[in-house]
Amino acid sequence: MKKFLIAFVLVLALAFSASADVTVRLGVTGSVYDEMWQPVKEMLAKEGINLEVIQFTDYVTPNRALADGDIDLNGFQHRIYLKDEITSRNYKITNIANTFVVPLNLYSTKIKSLSDIKDGDVIAIPNDPTNGGRAIKVLASSGLIRLKEGAGFNPTKDDIAEYTKKITIQELAANTIPSALPDITAGVINDTYALDYGLKASDAVFADRAREQEYWNLIAARTADLEDPAKLAVYIKVVDAYQSEAMKAHLSQLYGGFFRPVGWDEGLLTPFVIKHQQQ
């Protein structure tokens, strides 16, 4: 498959080289991505591509910025979040590459284990539907709650059948939960925000074990841009640089398994390449 993609890129080499240096603006959330994408930036620079990593402070803005054309790609979300955004906001955005899967862990600055949780304690979860649903499942896996039979993939507090401890589940914006830890008992925190706050996977009170494909993180592009052969050629290079052995070693060395590569063999850009070759 990679040979096929490389051949396609070579066909477009003249069109690509005619535009001197190309800048690709990538939207992310969390300073960890600056360091994560550094090897990719270096590889792409040798290809005449300037990858500009643009930071956002929340999970809502990056898809809006992508849909509006303010950025070219984003790389901050998992599949189920993108699916929900497309459904609720009618975005024309496409997953072009799988990147990694990460745990959604329960952290605390007050307790050391689940057994320390008592009646009346407050547990924070993200207030967006997809991460909130995943957090509810984390609490169910931990044994703090039991879900109703038939609860869907993305459960809510209404799907809780039983609290094994009389805890209060407080829904907060995902990016605010780390800073709220001094005021609550524990919080389910997304990977990038945990790392930005200085938390490690080993600090977790309870570690998430879920590895469903819906929680695979990804790189997204505007669907319309994939109709442009020159942009498609550039995005193939971005994906190829990310899904490289050098990047795999980088993720392992820096994050100790926190970010686990997944789905790199799926070739999500292949249908667009075939479509262009048939035109």
C-alpha positions as CSV (number, residue, x, y, z in Angstrom):
1,M,0.0,0.0,0.0
2,K,2.8,2.4,0.9
3,K,4.4,1.8,-2.5
4,F,1.1,2.7,-4.1
5,L,0.9,5.9,-2.1
6,I,4.5,6.8,-2.9
7,A,3.9,6.3,-6.6
8,F,1.0,8.6,-6.4
9,V,3.1,11.2,-4.6
10,L,5.8,11.0,-7.3
11,V,3.2,11.6,-10.0
12,L,2.3,14.9,-8.2
13,A,5.9,15.9,-7.5
14,L,6.0,18.6,-10.2
15,A,2.9,20.2,-9.0
16,F,4.1,20.1,-5.4
17,S,7.6,21.4,-6.1
18,A,6.3,24.3,-8.1
19,S,4.8,25.9,-5.0
20,A,8.2,26.2,-3.1
21,D,7.7,25.7,0.6
22,V,4.3,24.5,1.8
23,T,2.9,25.3,5.3
24,V,0.5,22.9,6.9
25,R,-1.3,24.2,10.0
26,L,-2.1,21.4,12.5
27,G,-4.5,22.1,15.3
28,V,-3.9,20.3,18.7
29,T,-4.9,20.7,22.3
30,G,-2.2,20.3,24.9
31,S,1.5,21.3,25.0
32,V,2.5,17.7,24.9
33,Y,1.8,17.7,21.1
34,D,4.6,20.2,20.5
35,E,7.1,17.7,21.6
36,M,5.2,14.7,20.2
37,W,5.2,16.1,16.6
38,Q,8.8,17.4,16.6
39,P,10.2,14.3,14.7
40,V,7.4,14.7,12.1
41,K,8.2,18.4,11.7
42,E,11.9,17.6,11.1
43,M,11.1,14.8,8.6
44,L,8.6,17.1,6.7
45,A,11.0,20.0,6.6
46,K,13.4,17.9,4.5
47,E,10.4,17.5,2.1
48,G,9.8,21.3,1.9
49,I,6.8,21.1,4.2
50,N,6.6,23.4,7.2
51,L,4.4,21.8,9.8
52,E,3.0,24.5,12.1
53,V,1.5,23.2,15.3
54,I,-1.3,25.5,16.6
55,Q,-2.5,25.1,20.2
56,F,-6.1,25.3,21.2
57,T,-7.3,25.3,24.8
58,D,-10.5,23.2,24.4
59,Y,-11.9,20.4,22.4
60,V,-14.6,22.4,20.6
61,T,-12.5,24.9,18.7
62,P,-10.1,22.7,16.6
63,N,-12.9,21.1,14.5
64,R,-14.6,24.5,14.0
65,A,-11.3,26.0,12.9
66,L,-10.7,23.1,10.6
67,A,-14.2,23.3,9.1
68,D,-13.7,27.1,8.6
69,G,-10.3,26.7,6.9
70,D,-8.3,28.4,9.7
71,I,-6.2,25.3,9.9
72,D,-5.4,22.5,7.5
73,L,-5.5,19.4,9.8
74,N,-6.1,18.6,13.4
75,G,-4.8,15.9,15.6
76,F,-6.4,16.0,19.0
77,Q,-9.5,13.7,19.1
78,H,-10.6,10.1,18.9
79,R,-13.0,8.5,16.5
80,I,-16.2,8.7,18.6
81,Y,-15.6,12.4,19.4
82,L,-15.2,13.2,15.7
83,K,-18.3,11.2,14.9
84,D,-20.3,13.1,17.4
85,E,-19.0,16.4,16.2
86,I,-19.9,15.6,12.6
87,T,-23.4,14.5,13.6
88,S,-24.1,17.5,15.9
89,R,-22.4,20.2,13.8
90,N,-22.7,18.8,10.3
91,Y,-18.9,19.2,9.7
92,K,-17.5,17.9,6.5
93,I,-14.3,16.4,8.1
94,T,-12.6,13.1,7.4
95,N,-10.3,10.9,9.5
96,I,-7.2,10.5,7.3
97,A,-5.0,8.5,9.7
98,N,-5.0,6.7,13.0
99,T,-2.4,7.8,15.5
100,F,-2.6,6.3,19.0
101,V,-4.8,5.1,21.8
102,V,-4.4,6.3,25.3
103,P,-5.9,5.5,28.7
104,L,-8.5,7.7,30.3
105,N,-7.5,7.4,33.9
106,L,-8.8,8.5,37.3
107,Y,-6.4,10.8,39.2
108,S,-6.3,12.4,42.6
109,T,-4.1,14.6,44.8
110,K,-6.0,13.5,47.9
111,I,-6.3,9.7,47.8
112,K,-4.0,6.8,46.9
113,S,-6.4,4.1,45.9
114,L,-10.0,3.4,45.2
115,S,-10.5,2.0,48.7
116,D,-9.9,5.5,50.1
117,I,-13.1,6.8,48.4
118,K,-15.9,7.3,50.8
119,D,-19.6,8.4,50.8
120,G,-19.9,12.1,49.9
121,D,-16.8,12.3,47.8
122,V,-16.8,14.2,44.5
123,I,-15.6,12.6,41.3
124,A,-15.2,14.9,38.2
125,I,-15.7,13.7,34.6
126,P,-15.5,15.6,31.3
127,N,-18.8,17.3,30.3
128,D,-18.6,16.6,26.6
129,P,-20.8,13.6,25.6
130,T,-18.1,11.3,24.2
131,N,-15.4,11.7,26.8
132,G,-18.1,11.9,29.5
133,G,-19.5,8.6,28.3
134,R,-16.1,7.0,28.3
135,A,-15.4,8.4,31.8
136,I,-18.7,6.8,33.1
137,K,-17.5,3.5,31.7
138,V,-14.1,4.0,33.5
139,L,-16.0,4.5,36.8
140,A,-18.0,1.4,36.1
141,S,-14.9,-0.6,35.4
142,S,-13.5,0.7,38.7
143,G,-16.5,-0.7,40.6
144,L,-17.6,2.7,41.9
145,I,-20.8,2.4,39.9
146,R,-22.9,-0.2,38.1
147,L,-24.5,0.6,34.8
148,K,-28.0,-0.4,33.8
149,E,-28.4,-3.5,31.6
150,G,-28.5,-2.3,28.0
151,A,-26.6,1.0,28.6
152,G,-25.3,2.2,25.3
153,F,-21.7,2.7,24.1
154,N,-21.8,6.3,25.4
155,P,-23.6,6.1,28.7
156,T,-24.6,9.1,30.8
157,K,-25.3,9.5,34.5
158,D,-28.9,8.5,33.8
159,D,-27.6,5.0,32.8
160,I,-26.2,4.4,36.3
161,A,-28.1,1.7,38.1
162,E,-26.2,1.7,41.4
163,Y,-23.6,3.7,43.3
164,T,-21.4,1.3,45.4
165,K,-20.3,4.4,47.2
166,K,-22.5,7.5,47.6
167,I,-20.3,9.7,45.4
168,T,-21.3,12.8,43.5
169,I,-20.3,12.8,39.8
170,Q,-19.5,16.4,38.8
171,E,-19.3,17.2,35.1
172,L,-16.6,19.8,34.2
173,A,-14.9,21.0,31.0
174,A,-12.2,18.4,30.3
175,N,-9.4,21.0,30.4
176,T,-10.4,22.3,33.8
177,I,-10.4,19.0,35.7
178,P,-6.6,18.9,36.5
179,S,-6.7,22.3,38.1
180,A,-9.9,21.3,40.0
181,L,-8.2,18.3,41.7
182,P,-7.4,20.2,45.0
183,D,-11.2,20.9,45.3
184,I,-12.5,17.4,44.5
185,T,-11.7,13.8,45.5
186,A,-10.6,12.6,42.1
187,G,-11.2,13.3,38.4
188,V,-11.2,11.3,35.1
189,I,-8.7,13.2,33.0
190,N,-7.8,13.1,29.3
191,D,-4.2,12.2,28.4
192,T,-3.0,15.5,27.1
193,Y,-4.4,17.5,30.0
194,A,-3.0,15.0,32.5
195,L,0.5,15.3,30.9
196,D,0.3,19.1,30.8
197,Y,-0.5,19.1,34.5
198,G,2.5,16.9,35.2
199,L,0.6,13.7,35.9
200,K,1.9,10.3,34.8
201,A,0.0,7.2,33.9
202,S,1.6,5.6,37.0
203,D,0.0,8.3,39.2
204,A,-3.5,7.1,38.4
205,V,-5.8,5.9,41.2
206,F,-7.4,3.7,38.6
207,A,-6.1,2.9,35.1
208,D,-8.4,2.6,32.1
209,R,-8.0,-0.6,30.2
210,A,-10.4,0.1,27.3
211,R,-8.9,-0.2,23.8
212,E,-12.0,0.0,21.6
213,Q,-11.3,1.3,18.1
214,E,-13.8,4.2,18.7
215,Y,-11.2,5.6,21.1
216,W,-8.3,5.5,18.6
217,N,-7.0,9.0,18.1
218,L,-6.6,10.4,14.6
219,I,-5.5,13.1,12.1
220,A,-8.5,14.9,10.5
221,A,-8.8,16.9,7.3
222,R,-11.5,18.8,5.5
223,T,-13.2,16.4,3.2
224,A,-13.2,18.9,0.4
225,D,-9.4,19.3,0.6
226,L,-9.0,15.6,-0.2
227,E,-10.4,16.4,-3.7
228,D,-7.3,18.5,-4.4
229,P,-4.5,16.2,-5.6
230,A,-1.7,18.6,-4.5
231,K,-3.1,18.8,-0.9
232,L,-3.7,15.1,-0.9
233,A,-0.1,14.5,-1.8
234,V,1.1,16.7,1.1
235,Y,-1.2,15.0,3.6
236,I,0.1,11.6,2.5
237,K,3.6,12.9,3.4
238,V,2.3,14.1,6.8
239,V,0.7,10.7,7.5
240,D,3.7,8.8,6.3
241,A,6.0,10.8,8.6
242,Y,3.8,10.2,11.6
243,Q,3.3,6.5,11.0
244,S,7.0,5.9,10.8
245,E,9.4,3.7,12.9
246,A,11.1,6.9,14.1
247,M,7.8,8.2,15.5
248,K,7.1,4.8,17.1
249,A,10.4,4.9,18.9
250,H,9.8,8.6,19.8
251,L,6.4,7.8,21.4
252,S,7.9,4.9,23.4
253,Q,10.9,6.8,24.6
254,L,9.2,10.0,25.7
255,Y,5.9,8.7,27.0
256,G,6.7,5.2,28.2
257,G,3.7,3.5,26.6
258,F,1.2,6.3,27.5
259,F,0.5,6.8,23.7
260,R,0.3,3.4,22.0
261,P,0.4,3.4,18.2
262,V,-2.7,1.7,16.6
263,G,-4.2,1.3,13.2
264,W,-1.2,2.4,11.2
265,D,-1.8,-0.2,8.6
266,E,-5.4,0.9,7.7
267,G,-4.5,3.2,4.8
268,L,-7.4,5.6,5.2
269,L,-6.2,7.8,2.3
270,T,-6.2,4.9,-0.1
271,P,-9.8,5.5,-1.4
272,F,-9.0,9.1,-2.3
273,V,-5.8,8.1,-4.1
274,I,-7.7,5.5,-6.1
275,K,-10.4,8.1,-6.9
276,H,-7.8,10.5,-8.3
277,Q,-6.1,7.9,-10.3
278,Q,-9.4,7.0,-11.9
279,Q,-10.1,10.6,-12.9
